[in-house]
Amino acid sequence: MNKQDLINNIAQKSDLSKKDVEKVINGFLDEVTNALSSGDKVQLIGFGTFETRKRSSRSGRNPQTGAVIEIPESTVPAFKAGSKLKEAVK
């Protein structure tokens, strides 16, 4: 399912216009992005938690040349599924 499919499905189930649903989804995504970029986490009880994690520096290989390179430390987004989502997927 892509973003447009999600918008269409929610619009059908909620009797809202596609334009309104798109605004809500874009607003949600913007807020999650803003929270993660400022170091906060977003917890939706039962669904899951969006958070950031530190990835330490490590050695890697360039696949084209085989040369060893140093990959710097980075912060990456992560999602941990909640209990209700895990049960629904079983």
Rosetta blueprint (number, residue, H / E / L):
1 M L
2 N L
3 K H
4 Q H
5 D H
6 L H
7 I H
8 N H
9 N H
10 I H
11 A H
12 Q H
13 K H
14 S H
15 D L
16 L L
17 S L
18 K H
19 K H
20 D H
21 V H
22 E H
23 K H
24 V H
25 I H
26 N H
27 G H
28 F H
29 L H
30 D H
31 E H
32 V H
33 T H
34 N H
35 A H
36 L H
37 S H
38 S L
39 G L
40 D L
41 K L
42 V E
43 Q E
44 L E
45 I L
46 G L
47 F L
48 G E
49 T E
50 F E
51 E E
52 T E
53 R E
54 K E
55 R E
56 S L
57 S L
58 R E
59 S E
60 G E
61 R E
62 N L
63 P L
64 Q L
65 T L
66 G L
67 A L
68 V E
69 I E
70 E E
71 I E
72 P L
73 E L
74 S E
75 T E
76 V E
77 P E
78 A E
79 F E
80 K E
81 A E
82 G L
83 S H
84 K H
85 L H
86 K H
87 E H
88 A H
89 V H
90 K L
